[in-house]
Each structure stands twice: as C-alpha cells, then as structure tokens.
Amino acid sequence: MADDEMDTRCEAENLMGLTGVSPFPLDPSLAPLLLFDDQHDGEATGDGTIFLYSIPKRQLLGRRADGFGGHRYWLTPQGWALMLHLESHKSSLWNPSTLERISLPLDQENLLQAVQSGRCLLSLKPTDPDCVVLVADLAHPLIYYCHAGGNQWFEHEHEHGKSFKEGLTTLGGRFYAYNPCKRQIVTLEFSPYPEFSTSGKLEDPSPVGYTMFDCGILECRGELFVLSFSYHGISVRHVARIVVHKLDVSKGAWLKVDTLGDMVIFYDSCRGYGASLDALQLALRKRDCIYFLMSDDKALYVYDMKRGTTAMHNPGPSLRDSLVPQFLFPSASI
C-alpha cells in the first residue's frame, strides 16, 4: 500500500474515534506534530478547535485544545508557544507537552496585537533569566522582544526585513538570518538591547542549473545550516532538489552536506523557521530526510537526502486542502 493511501485510511479510521477530550498534555511519543487551526497567523478561532496530526504515528488526534482558546499564539522551534490572551493582554510561554506556563510581561502597548504576520523564537531555555523572547514582524521591519525575567515588551525597527523574511534561527543565545541576495548572515544579539551585525560576503550556496530557488536557515548539531529549495522551471509547487550546506566559521564558507545521518530536519517554508531532531529518539520511520511544508497546502512533504526524491503525505481528506499546518515540536534544550 502506498504511503498516501495508508495515511488516508488511517485518517479515516481516526476520525471515527475523535472526541472532545483535550490532547494536552501531549504524549511525547506523538511528537513532532502538525497543528491545523482555521485561523489567521495564530489568532484562535475562539472555541479552541484544532486538529493535531502525529507525524511518527500518522494519526489524527482530538479536536479540542483548551490551551489555545481565546489567545493569539506563535509556535516556536523550541516546542514552546508564545501565548497572548486577547482580553487581558497577558502574555506567557506555554509548553503543550507538560502544560508548564511561564509568565511574561503584559502587552500594555498592544505591540503583539499589532503583529500581522510574525514568527517567534527563544534565544535560550525559557527558564534562563537571560532568555530573550523574540517576535519578528514579517510584514514590517520590526522586532518585538522581552526578557524572560523582565517586565516590559519592546519594539525595535531595523533594516534587515528581507533577511528576516527568508528565515530565522537561534544558536548560542544569538539569532541568525540569511540574506541570499547579499549572501550575508545577519546576527542579532541582546546586551541587553538589540545589536545587529552582518558577515562578509559568502559564496552562493544555491545549486546551479535551476531558475528558481528559496533558502532557509536553521541550527543543526550546533552549527548553522542553509537549505536551498530548487524548483522546476518557474513553478514553486514542485521541489526538484534540496541542497544542504553548513557554515565553516573558520573559513567563512559554506560546506556541502550530503547526509544528515540519524538526524532529520523539519522546515516550515511558509513561516521561515525549522528544527533538527534525532530520528531514532522520535521513532520516525525515516531518517536522513527533510520534512517540509509549502504555502496553501495541507500536505507534509518528505525529501530523501540519499535518493533525492520527494514524497507527499496527506494528513487527511477531511482537512481543507489550503489549510496550512504548523509544526509543533517536542520541548528541546537549546
């Protein structure tokens, strides 16, 4: 039986058993997951109704998620969610795996409310008082941030909007973005205020022979990786190849990566962030692969590094085709 046929059968069987019981706290063996919410960039629908799809189990989970109701939220690659209560404007970090909640400053000036499209990352473990909670506004060259032990959200305008739209990651307490046009890495660190710096011009990591490609940056095994998504012709619906490079800091150059070994990469190309995880610890059926999402598409795509092929997995025919999911990762130490 083909993978997509098996996914469809499993999903149909699972739908029959769906209940109103909240799936939180999450069973660690279910992660990572796809989170489907018929909302706009994290603003809850009001009743907290979502769908969760377990990637390792290929199983659709319950539809009631009390933790998200009445909030705007931003999922992070570290497994935490930044929560903003719509009425009280209280903000917090919430761990769907343990239900742990860490209070953050009140959004007194409605800074987070104003974010049209954004992504959120943490610089360190949220229990570290030096942890910076960063929200990058993708519609404007603005960042919003607070310190885990602080008492205020701040707004900061910058000149690296293009880089932040391409992707954002964190490593060693700093944030990194990559600008493929200028071939530079942008570093953002807080001491305690935001300071931006750019690297020298790097060689172009994009593969030759393709007319269109997109780049994404993420941390993998304590190093900076760049993914180059190459497309057939002018269509961005068919990924022909994904080329992976890592940064050699000493040489200031990109080194091609041919295999991820037991690691797998998850990359959300719609929102520009990802994570690398150990396939064996997650009991995933495939390793040395890149799992990725595409715009206006509910499907999960899996690129096999060794074969150079892409498989598509349908999480369920009952889900609207254009309903783009988000990755919900297990909590990880940074």
Salt bridges, closest charged atoms under 4 A:
ASP3 OD1 - ARG58 NH1 3.62
ASP7 OD1 - ARG58 NH1 3.65
ASP7 OD2 - HIS313 ND1 3.01
GLU13 OE2 - ARG9 NE 3.94
ASP38 OD1 - ARG320 NH2 2.70
ASP41 OD2 - ARG72 NH2 3.70
ASP66 OD1 - ARG64 NH2 3.08
ASP137 OD2 - HIS140 ND1 3.61
GLU166 OE2 - LYS162 NZ 3.05
GLU189 OE1 - ARG174 NE 3.16
GLU223 OE1 - LYS246 NZ 3.64
ASP258 OD1 - LYS256 NZ 2.73
ASP262 OD1 - ARG287 NH1 2.44
ASP268 OD2 - ARG271 NH1 2.68
ASP297 OD2 - ARG237 NH2 3.27
ASP321 OD1 - LYS298 NZ 3.13
